[in-house]
Amino acid sequence: MTRSELLPDVPTVNTIVPDFEASQWIGIGAPANTPVAIIKRLNGEANASLADAKIKARLIDLGGTAFPGAPSEFGSFVAAETAKWGKVVKFANLKPE
């Protein structure tokens, strides 16, 4: 895990609790049949926004970190998160209420 830019001198939880991992994230998605040209445009605009100094500074102020990238990278990330947390849900025998 990486230390927060907002609190660089505060150690991450996993330095105290080995293998601890928890995070939150926000991403932009589109329906599966969205034309490639639209996906490329949305991705380009989102990445450009995340590169803007004012937006980056505001994200840091809010305790966030920007991770611009390609749609395929985000798809892989979402798949990995789904698999990881799916195991937790199954292990804990969690059921929707």
DRENVOLO-855805 format. One line per field, with one value per residue: x, y, z of N, C-alpha, C in turn; residue number from 1. Coordinates in nm, 3 decimals, padded with zeros to 5 digits. Each point is the difference from the previous one (the first is absolute). Last residue first. Layout:
n.c1 <- X  ...
n.c2 <- Y  ...
n.c3 <- Z  ...
ca.c1 <- X  ...
ca.c2 <- Y  ...
ca.c3 <- Z  ...
c.c1 <- X  ...
c.c2 <- Y  ...
c.c3 <- Z  ...
kolvex <- NUM  ...
This chain:
n.c1 <- -02.962  00.453  00.434  00.501  00.402  00.497  00.300  -00.128  00.089  00.440  00.146  -00.105  00.273  00.361  -00.114  -00.120  00.346  00.234  -00.200  00.034  00.400  00.058  -00.197  00.227  00.336  -00.129  -00.096  00.397  00.226  00.111  -00.064  00.024  -00.128  -00.180  -00.167  -00.142  00.294  00.203  -00.233  00.027  00.371  -00.007  -00.235  00.210  00.330  -00.083  -00.059  -00.405  -00.291  00.082  -00.154  -00.451  -00.109  00.092  -00.298  -00.405  00.021  00.027  -00.399  -00.279  00.097  -00.124  -00.519  -00.364  -00.223  00.014  -00.109  00.237  00.302  00.382  00.176  00.222  00.128  00.247  00.221  00.334  00.318  00.426  00.373  00.275  00.011  00.235  00.124  -00.368  -00.269  00.256  00.266  00.137  00.197  -00.175  -00.482  -00.234  00.081  -00.019  00.202  00.012  00.029
n.c2 <- -00.852  -00.317  -00.293  -00.274  -00.278  -00.006  -00.124  00.170  00.450  00.108  -00.086  00.312  00.378  -00.031  00.004  00.407  00.300  -00.066  00.154  00.459  00.150  -00.055  00.319  00.406  00.019  00.059  00.441  00.349  00.388  00.316  00.139  00.336  00.116  00.230  00.278  00.473  00.330  -00.136  00.072  00.427  00.108  -00.139  00.267  00.384  -00.056  -00.328  -00.436  -00.254  00.100  -00.215  -00.440  -00.059  00.050  -00.361  -00.365  00.036  -00.072  -00.443  -00.248  00.068  -00.224  -00.459  -00.140  -00.258  -00.384  -00.162  00.386  00.321  00.282  00.212  00.055  -00.022  -00.228  -00.189  -00.375  -00.370  -00.426  -00.265  -00.290  00.057  00.388  00.374  00.225  00.080  00.404  00.448  00.453  00.528  00.412  00.238  00.210  00.173  -00.290  -00.532  -00.507  -00.511  -00.572
n.c3 <- 00.220  -00.144  00.129  00.155  00.175  00.016  -00.349  -00.424  -00.100  -00.112  -00.436  -00.332  -00.064  -00.311  -00.463  -00.197  -00.105  -00.403  -00.399  -00.095  -00.197  -00.462  -00.281  -00.056  -00.321  -00.448  -00.162  00.081  00.314  00.502  00.510  00.485  00.533  00.516  00.389  -00.010  -00.174  -00.402  -00.398  -00.190  -00.268  -00.451  -00.302  -00.167  -00.344  -00.428  -00.203  -00.015  -00.361  -00.406  -00.050  -00.124  -00.454  -00.290  00.007  -00.238  -00.463  -00.161  -00.018  -00.365  -00.402  -00.041  00.085  00.304  00.236  00.463  00.368  00.345  00.430  00.387  00.539  00.545  00.523  00.506  00.376  00.311  00.231  00.315  00.146  00.443  00.365  00.123  -00.391  -00.298  00.003  -00.141  00.148  00.037  -00.154  -00.393  -00.121  -00.371  -00.365  00.106  -00.023  -00.179  -00.040
ca.c1 <- -00.118  -00.068  -00.120  -00.087  -00.138  -00.079  00.059  -00.024  -00.145  -00.030  00.053  -00.091  -00.106  00.054  00.046  -00.118  -00.070  00.081  -00.010  -00.133  -00.006  00.077  -00.076  -00.108  00.060  00.033  -00.120  -00.078  00.046  -00.046  00.065  -00.049  00.110  -00.004  00.061  -00.107  -00.066  00.092  -00.007  -00.127  00.014  00.089  -00.078  -00.103  00.060  -00.010  00.134  00.079  -00.049  00.045  00.144  00.017  -00.043  00.093  00.124  -00.024  -00.018  00.129  00.082  -00.052  00.037  00.140  00.098  00.036  -00.014  00.087  -00.058  -00.097  -00.032  -00.102  00.037  -00.107  00.036  -00.119  00.004  -00.135  -00.024  -00.124  -00.095  00.050  -00.079  -00.034  00.128  00.065  -00.048  -00.121  00.018  -00.083  00.073  00.115  00.062  -00.053  00.072  -00.079  -00.043  00.073  -00.084
ca.c2 <- 00.014  00.130  -00.009  00.118  -00.047  00.051  -00.049  -00.145  -00.019  00.047  -00.101  -00.115  00.021  00.012  -00.132  -00.084  00.042  -00.045  -00.147  -00.032  00.038  -00.100  -00.124  00.015  -00.006  -00.142  -00.075  -00.047  -00.117  -00.001  -00.107  -00.027  -00.010  -00.093  -00.126  -00.089  00.064  -00.018  -00.141  -00.018  00.060  -00.086  -00.120  00.039  00.028  00.143  00.058  -00.048  00.066  00.140  00.002  -00.031  00.118  00.109  -00.033  00.012  00.142  00.067  -00.044  00.071  00.142  00.018  00.005  00.138  00.025  -00.085  -00.128  00.020  -00.116  00.030  -00.009  00.050  00.057  00.036  00.129  00.050  00.075  00.079  -00.044  -00.057  -00.122  -00.046  -00.006  -00.130  -00.099  -00.070  -00.130  -00.099  -00.050  -00.083  -00.033  00.095  00.125  00.110  00.102  00.125  00.117
ca.c3 <- 00.087  -00.010  -00.085  00.001  -00.020  00.111  00.124  00.010  00.020  00.136  00.092  -00.009  00.099  00.136  00.044  00.013  00.122  00.115  00.007  00.051  00.141  00.074  -00.005  00.097  00.134  00.026  00.037  -00.114  -00.075  -00.139  -00.075  -00.135  -00.095  -00.112  00.041  00.044  00.115  00.114  00.038  00.073  00.133  00.079  00.035  00.098  00.131  00.031  -00.012  00.113  00.122  -00.008  00.029  00.142  00.077  -00.023  00.068  00.145  00.031  -00.013  00.113  00.118  -00.013  00.038  -00.108  -00.031  -00.143  -00.081  -00.042  -00.109  -00.081  -00.099  -00.140  -00.085  -00.128  -00.075  -00.066  -00.023  -00.123  00.001  -00.103  -00.126  -00.019  00.135  00.070  -00.018  00.097  -00.044  -00.065  00.069  00.116  -00.039  00.128  00.099  -00.021  -00.053  00.095  -00.010  00.000
c.c1 <- -00.116  -00.123  -00.064  -00.114  -00.100  -00.146  -00.084  00.053  -00.031  -00.148  -00.031  00.044  -00.107  -00.111  00.047  00.038  -00.123  -00.067  00.078  -00.017  -00.135  -00.004  00.069  -00.085  -00.108  00.062  00.030  -00.124  -00.094  00.052  -00.054  00.082  -00.059  00.126  00.003  00.053  -00.109  -00.060  00.089  -00.017  -00.126  00.014  00.085  -00.082  -00.104  00.048  00.003  00.143  00.085  -00.043  00.056  00.148  00.019  -00.033  00.102  00.129  -00.020  -00.011  00.135  00.081  -00.047  00.041  00.141  00.107  00.031  -00.006  00.093  -00.057  -00.102  -00.021  -00.117  00.049  -00.126  00.045  -00.136  00.014  -00.148  -00.011  -00.133  -00.114  00.042  -00.075  -00.021  00.142  00.076  -00.037  -00.132  00.015  -00.079  00.079  00.123  00.066  -00.044  00.087  -00.076  -00.054  00.089
c.c2 <- 00.055  00.002  00.138  -00.020  00.116  -00.043  00.041  -00.054  -00.148  -00.024  00.037  -00.111  -00.107  00.011  00.004  -00.139  -00.087  00.037  -00.053  -00.151  -00.038  00.028  -00.112  -00.126  00.010  -00.017  -00.147  -00.076  -00.033  -00.124  -00.001  -00.112  -00.034  00.002  -00.104  -00.138  -00.090  00.060  -00.029  -00.145  -00.020  00.053  -00.095  -00.122  00.034  00.025  00.148  00.052  -00.041  00.075  00.142  00.007  -00.023  00.123  00.112  -00.025  00.022  00.148  00.071  -00.037  00.080  00.147  00.034  00.000  00.145  00.033  -00.075  -00.136  00.037  -00.123  00.036  -00.009  00.042  00.062  00.029  00.137  00.038  00.076  00.075  -00.051  -00.060  -00.133  -00.051  -00.006  -00.132  -00.106  -00.062  -00.133  -00.104  -00.059  -00.088  -00.021  00.106  00.123  00.112  00.099  00.124
c.c3 <- -00.075  00.090  -00.010  -00.099  00.007  -00.007  00.121  00.133  00.019  00.031  00.145  00.094  -00.006  00.104  00.145  00.051  00.026  00.132  00.121  00.014  00.061  00.150  00.077  00.003  00.108  00.139  00.032  00.047  -00.113  -00.071  -00.142  -00.064  -00.136  -00.084  -00.111  00.043  00.059  00.126  00.121  00.044  00.083  00.143  00.083  00.045  00.106  00.143  00.033  -00.003  00.120  00.126  -00.003  00.038  00.150  00.082  -00.015  00.078  00.149  00.038  -00.003  00.123  00.122  -00.005  00.050  -00.110  -00.040  -00.149  -00.097  -00.037  -00.107  -00.085  -00.089  -00.143  -00.073  -00.130  -00.061  -00.065  -00.006  -00.131  00.004  -00.089  -00.135  -00.006  00.143  00.056  -00.015  00.102  -00.042  -00.071  00.080  00.117  -00.023  00.136  00.101  -00.020  -00.070  00.102  00.000
kolvex <- 97  96  95  94  93  92  91  90  89  88  87  86  85  84  83  82  81  80  79  78  77  76  75  74  73  72  71  70  69  68  67  66  65  64  63  62  61  60  59  58  57  56  55  54  53  52  51  50  49  48  47  46  45  44  43  42  41  40  39  38  37  36  35  34  33  32  31  30  29  28  27  26  25  24  23  22  21  20  19  18  17  16  15  14  13  12  11  10  9  8  7  6  5  4  3  2  1
